[in-house]
Amino acid sequence: DMSRTVFCRKYQKEMEGLDMPPMPGTKGQELFETVSKQAWKEWQDQQTMLINEKHLNMIDPFARKYLKAQMEKFLDNEEFEQAEGFVAPEKR
């Protein structure tokens, strides 16, 4: 079938959507309906860099919560922690 399109919350325009929800549950469904394939791929790249740079352990609930918060900021075009040795003031 034709690739589906969604109104991407990051790019604020109709773009190619994901093939399936990127995670289970209502959050996955929400992302499926509001995030383009391109925006999700860009987030995945950022997430990988953050995990590597900050040595995040994905078994750690805090690490998952942190990444989820960064994901929301990234997708909403808000300031998020870039992986470049940047440390937020509250973490110093």
HUHU-V152363 format. One record per residue. N is the residue number from 0. RES is the residue in one letter. D_FIRST is the distance of its C-alpha to the first C-alpha in Angstrom with 2 decimals. Layout:
N:RES:D_FIRST + N:RES:D_FIRST
//
This chain:
0:D:0.00 + 1:M:3.78 + 2:S:6.44 + 3:R:8.48 + 4:T:12.03 + 5:V:15.27 + 6:F:18.85 + 7:C:20.26 + 8:R:23.72 + 9:K:25.04 + 10:Y:24.14 + 11:Q:24.29 + 12:K:21.44 + 13:E:17.75 + 14:M:16.02 + 15:E:12.95 + 16:G:12.93 + 17:L:13.31 + 18:D:10.91 + 19:M:13.55 + 20:P:16.97 + 21:P:19.39 + 22:M:22.19 + 23:P:23.03 + 24:G:24.37 + 25:T:24.42 + 26:K:24.70 + 27:G:21.47 + 28:Q:19.73 + 29:E:21.57 + 30:L:20.58 + 31:F:16.88 + 32:E:17.27 + 33:T:19.73 + 34:V:19.37 + 35:S:17.28 + 36:K:16.28 + 37:Q:19.18 + 38:A:21.69 + 39:W:20.97 + 40:K:21.46 + 41:E:24.63 + 42:W:25.84 + 43:Q:25.34 + 44:D:27.53 + 45:Q:30.11 + 46:Q:30.15 + 47:T:30.85 + 48:M:33.69 + 49:L:35.12 + 50:I:35.10 + 51:N:36.81 + 52:E:39.26 + 53:K:40.30 + 54:H:40.23 + 55:L:38.28 + 56:N:38.21 + 57:M:34.97 + 58:I:36.94 + 59:D:39.04 + 60:P:37.93 + 61:F:39.46 + 62:A:37.34 + 63:R:34.13 + 64:K:35.37 + 65:Y:36.35 + 66:L:32.97 + 67:K:31.22 + 68:A:33.63 + 69:Q:33.04 + 70:M:29.26 + 71:E:29.74 + 72:K:32.11 + 73:F:29.88 + 74:L:26.91 + 75:D:29.39 + 76:N:30.99 + 77:E:34.25 + 78:E:36.72 + 79:F:35.74 + 80:E:37.56 + 81:Q:36.69 + 82:A:37.36 + 83:E:40.38 + 84:G:43.28 + 85:F:43.21 + 86:V:44.81 + 87:A:44.63 + 88:P:48.14 + 89:E:48.05 + 90:K:47.35 + 91:R:50.42
//
